[in-house]
Amino acid sequence: MDFASQIDVLWDFLPRLLDGMLVTVELTVGSAVFAFLLAVAFGLAAGAKNIVLRGSARVVIEFFRGTSLLVQLFWFFYVLPLFGYRLEPIVCGILALSLNYGAYGAEVVRGAIASVPKPQWEAATALNFGYWQRMRRVVFPQAWAEMIPPLTNLLIQLLKGTALASYILLQDLTFQVEQLRRGTGDTIFAFGVGLVLYFVLGYVLTLLMNALEVRAKSRLGTGPTLREIFGFAPVLDEPVGARP
């Protein structure tokens, strides 16, 4: 098939590719939200003083970090029905991705919280803040800025991990790219299109996370704001009348 014919087939496949991208985005966003919530919960538990709570969190984290994401997907989709629990493919995908990447994220959260200088904890204690007040007002805002870069890496890995969802009958981007390959008969062309589309999704997520990092650091006073980066903020360090 010549290049012109491939473009024609690609044009015909475009609605299906867009549908596949939408499924991939839904998987990514849904899994990212639940993975972050699990990461915070298990990250706090893994750093707790209570040995039972800390030990239980470590077992869960190491289990989901130490087992294959593909096997976890198969368990939720193919094995659970044998016990009478049948879940929709999208639910299985979000559940497996959330648990797997939430376990990795828990270590990011635990490490970021542990990196907050001890005097900050002591100052919050001196102000008679309770545990949750210390976390909300003092510790977490500082830890959040440190979490974002590694969480960005995990988010991109999660996006790529959604490709495994095609094994549980989800018609995601990878599934539709495979259909394009069968339609064109050209592996290089079809998976080249897939690479470009995954890159676009990943780059958009990276830009969003970078903006989030800039905002987090600007709120702490350790970096410029988005307005300053793009030159929209007024210049305040020059005396009035300094410019001609």
Backbone torsions as a table, in degrees:
resi	resn	phi	psi	omega
1	MET	NA	127.0	-179.4
2	ASP	-76.8	172.7	-173.7
3	PHE	-63.1	-40.1	-179.6
4	ALA	-61.6	-40.8	178.8
5	SER	-66.9	-37.2	178.0
6	GLN	-63.0	-40.6	179.0
7	ILE	-64.2	-39.0	178.0
8	ASP	-62.3	-45.0	178.5
9	VAL	-63.9	-41.7	178.9
10	LEU	-60.0	-42.2	179.5
11	TRP	-62.3	-41.3	177.4
12	ASP	-66.0	-32.0	-178.5
13	PHE	-84.0	-10.1	-171.7
14	LEU	-54.8	-45.4	178.1
15	PRO	-59.0	-38.1	179.8
16	ARG	-70.5	-36.3	176.6
17	LEU	-64.9	-40.1	178.4
18	LEU	-65.9	-38.8	175.2
19	ASP	-62.0	-41.7	178.2
20	GLY	-64.1	-39.9	177.1
21	MET	-63.6	-38.6	179.4
22	LEU	-63.5	-42.6	177.3
23	VAL	-62.7	-42.1	178.9
24	THR	-63.1	-41.4	178.5
25	VAL	-65.6	-42.5	178.2
26	GLU	-60.8	-44.3	177.8
27	LEU	-61.1	-45.6	-176.8
28	THR	-65.0	-49.7	-176.7
29	VAL	-67.2	-47.2	179.6
30	GLY	-60.3	-45.2	179.7
31	SER	-66.9	-38.4	-178.8
32	ALA	-63.8	-41.0	-179.8
33	VAL	-63.0	-51.2	-178.6
34	PHE	-69.1	-35.2	177.9
35	ALA	-63.7	-39.4	179.2
36	PHE	-65.8	-43.2	178.9
37	LEU	-62.1	-42.5	177.7
38	LEU	-66.6	-38.0	179.9
39	ALA	-62.3	-43.9	179.0
40	VAL	-64.5	-45.8	-178.0
41	ALA	-62.5	-50.2	-177.7
42	PHE	-75.0	-29.2	176.7
43	GLY	-65.7	-42.7	176.4
44	LEU	-66.0	-41.8	-179.4
45	ALA	-65.5	-38.1	-179.1
46	ALA	-67.4	-21.5	178.0
47	GLY	-102.5	8.7	-177.4
48	ALA	-73.5	158.0	178.3
49	LYS	-78.9	-28.0	179.7
50	ASN	-66.7	119.8	-173.0
51	ILE	-67.5	-33.2	179.9
52	VAL	-68.6	-46.7	179.1
53	LEU	-63.1	-45.0	-179.5
54	ARG	-65.1	-42.4	180.0
55	GLY	-66.1	-40.5	178.9
56	SER	-63.6	-42.5	179.5
57	ALA	-63.4	-39.8	-179.8
58	ARG	-63.7	-39.8	-179.6
59	VAL	-62.9	-47.1	-179.6
60	VAL	-62.9	-45.9	-178.5
61	ILE	-60.8	-48.7	-177.0
62	GLU	-68.9	-30.7	178.6
63	PHE	-65.0	-49.6	-176.3
64	PHE	-77.1	-24.2	173.3
65	ARG	-76.9	-29.0	-172.8
66	GLY	-95.0	0.8	178.0
67	THR	-117.5	156.7	-174.9
68	SER	-70.2	135.8	175.9
69	LEU	-61.2	-39.4	-179.8
70	LEU	-63.3	-42.5	178.2
71	VAL	-64.3	-39.9	177.3
72	GLN	-61.2	-42.8	176.6
73	LEU	-59.5	-44.9	-179.6
74	PHE	-63.4	-38.2	178.9
75	TRP	-62.6	-48.7	-177.7
76	PHE	-66.4	-34.6	-173.8
77	PHE	-92.2	-39.7	-173.9
78	TYR	-103.8	-30.5	-174.4
79	VAL	-91.4	-42.2	-179.4
80	LEU	-55.2	-38.9	177.3
81	PRO	-58.0	-26.1	178.3
82	LEU	-68.0	-20.9	177.3
83	PHE	-101.3	8.3	176.5
84	GLY	92.1	11.0	179.8
85	TYR	-117.0	107.2	-179.4
86	ARG	-110.7	123.1	-178.6
87	LEU	-113.1	150.9	175.8
88	GLU	-65.8	149.8	-179.0
89	PRO	-54.5	-41.3	-178.7
90	ILE	-65.2	-35.4	178.3
91	VAL	-68.9	-43.0	177.5
92	CYS	-60.2	-43.1	-179.8
93	GLY	-63.0	-47.6	-179.6
94	ILE	-64.6	-40.0	-179.0
95	LEU	-63.7	-48.3	-178.4
96	ALA	-66.1	-45.7	-179.6
97	LEU	-64.5	-39.8	-179.6
98	SER	-63.8	-46.2	-178.8
99	LEU	-67.1	-42.2	-177.2
100	ASN	-66.5	-53.2	-176.9
101	TYR	-79.4	-23.2	172.5
102	GLY	-64.6	-34.3	177.6
103	ALA	-66.2	-42.6	176.0
104	TYR	-65.7	-41.3	-179.8
105	GLY	-65.5	-28.3	179.4
106	ALA	-60.5	-37.6	177.8
107	GLU	-68.2	-34.6	176.2
108	VAL	-64.0	-46.2	-179.8
109	VAL	-63.7	-46.6	-179.3
110	ARG	-60.4	-45.3	-179.6
111	GLY	-65.9	-38.9	-179.2
112	ALA	-67.4	-40.6	178.9
113	ILE	-66.7	-39.7	179.4
114	ALA	-67.0	-22.9	-177.6
115	SER	-79.9	-12.5	178.5
116	VAL	-65.7	127.0	-176.2
117	PRO	-54.1	141.3	-178.5
118	LYS	-57.7	-38.5	178.2
119	PRO	-57.7	-27.6	177.7
120	GLN	-66.5	-41.2	176.8
121	TRP	-64.5	-43.2	-177.6
122	GLU	-65.7	-38.2	178.6
123	ALA	-65.1	-40.8	178.9
124	ALA	-65.9	-37.6	177.3
125	THR	-66.1	-39.2	178.9
126	ALA	-64.0	-28.4	177.7
127	LEU	-83.2	6.3	177.5
128	ASN	65.9	31.2	175.1
129	PHE	-76.5	139.5	170.9
130	GLY	-74.3	177.0	-176.2
131	TYR	-58.2	-49.2	-176.1
132	TRP	-70.9	-30.6	174.5
133	GLN	-66.7	-41.7	177.6
134	ARG	-60.6	-44.1	-178.6
135	MET	-65.6	-44.7	-173.8
136	ARG	-73.7	-39.7	-172.5
137	ARG	-94.3	-29.5	-171.7
138	VAL	-118.0	-55.5	-169.2
139	VAL	-77.9	-53.7	-172.5
140	PHE	-63.4	-40.4	177.6
141	PRO	-57.8	-37.1	178.3
142	GLN	-74.3	-40.8	179.8
143	ALA	-67.9	-33.3	-177.6
144	TRP	-58.9	-43.5	179.8
145	ALA	-62.7	-31.3	178.8
146	GLU	-79.7	-25.4	-178.3
147	MET	-73.8	-32.5	-166.1
148	ILE	-58.7	-47.6	-179.5
149	PRO	-57.9	-49.6	177.4
150	PRO	-67.1	-31.9	176.5
151	LEU	-67.4	-31.0	175.4
152	THR	-62.3	-44.3	177.3
153	ASN	-60.1	-43.5	179.6
154	LEU	-65.5	-36.1	179.2
155	LEU	-64.6	-41.3	177.7
156	ILE	-66.5	-40.2	176.6
157	GLN	-63.8	-37.5	177.5
158	LEU	-62.9	-43.5	177.3
159	LEU	-55.9	-46.3	179.9
160	LYS	-68.5	-31.5	179.3
161	GLY	-68.0	-22.1	179.0
162	THR	-63.4	-18.5	179.6
163	ALA	-60.9	-25.2	179.4
164	LEU	-70.5	-16.2	-178.4
165	ALA	-64.4	-19.6	178.1
166	SER	-64.5	-20.7	178.6
167	TYR	-74.1	-15.5	178.0
168	ILE	-112.4	32.0	170.1
169	LEU	72.5	18.3	174.0
170	LEU	-84.5	130.6	-178.1
171	GLN	-87.7	66.4	-178.7
172	ASP	-84.9	-168.3	-177.2
173	LEU	-61.6	-42.7	-179.9
174	THR	-62.7	-40.5	177.9
175	PHE	-60.8	-45.1	-177.8
176	GLN	-70.0	-33.4	176.4
177	VAL	-64.7	-38.0	177.0
178	GLU	-64.5	-38.1	176.1
179	GLN	-65.2	-36.9	176.3
180	LEU	-63.9	-39.0	178.4
181	ARG	-62.4	-41.0	179.0
182	ARG	-68.6	-34.2	-179.6
183	GLY	-71.1	-37.1	-178.2
184	THR	-92.8	-25.1	-174.9
185	GLY	73.3	12.3	-177.2
186	ASP	-121.7	106.3	-177.7
187	THR	-65.9	-42.9	-177.3
188	ILE	-62.2	-46.8	-178.7
189	PHE	-63.7	-49.1	-175.1
190	ALA	-63.3	-49.6	-177.8
191	PHE	-76.8	-18.3	169.6
192	GLY	-65.4	-42.7	175.2
193	VAL	-60.8	-42.3	178.7
194	GLY	-60.7	-42.8	178.4
195	LEU	-59.4	-44.9	-178.5
196	VAL	-62.7	-44.6	-177.5
197	LEU	-66.9	-41.0	176.7
198	TYR	-65.0	-37.8	177.9
199	PHE	-62.7	-42.2	179.8
200	VAL	-61.1	-46.6	179.2
201	LEU	-61.9	-44.1	-179.3
202	GLY	-65.3	-38.0	-178.9
203	TYR	-69.1	-38.5	177.2
204	VAL	-62.6	-44.0	178.0
205	LEU	-62.1	-39.8	179.1
206	THR	-63.0	-43.4	178.7
207	LEU	-61.8	-41.8	179.6
208	LEU	-64.5	-43.1	179.7
209	MET	-68.5	-35.4	176.8
210	ASN	-63.7	-41.6	177.4
211	ALA	-63.1	-37.9	178.4
212	LEU	-65.2	-38.7	178.5
213	GLU	-65.9	-43.3	178.1
214	VAL	-59.9	-43.9	-179.7
215	ARG	-63.7	-43.4	-179.1
216	ALA	-62.8	-41.6	-179.2
217	LYS	-72.8	-34.6	178.6
218	SER	-67.3	-33.8	178.0
219	ARG	-67.4	-28.2	176.9
220	LEU	-86.2	-8.7	-178.1
221	GLY	78.6	19.6	-178.5
222	THR	-107.8	7.5	-179.9
223	GLY	-163.4	168.2	179.9
224	PRO	-72.6	160.6	174.8
225	THR	-84.9	167.5	176.8
226	LEU	-61.8	-37.0	179.1
227	ARG	-63.9	-38.5	179.1
228	GLU	-69.6	-38.0	180.0
229	ILE	-62.8	-41.2	-178.1
230	PHE	-91.5	6.4	173.6
231	GLY	78.7	20.4	-179.1
232	PHE	-92.9	-15.7	-176.6
233	ALA	-80.5	143.8	178.4
234	PRO	-69.5	149.5	177.7
235	VAL	-82.8	120.2	-174.8
236	LEU	-110.5	-6.8	-174.0
237	ASP	-93.2	4.0	176.5
238	GLU	-104.9	138.1	178.4
239	PRO	-64.5	150.7	179.9
240	VAL	-61.8	133.0	-180.0
241	GLY	86.3	5.0	-179.0
242	ALA	-71.6	-31.0	-179.3
243	ARG	-85.6	146.6	179.2
244	PRO	-68.3	NA	NA
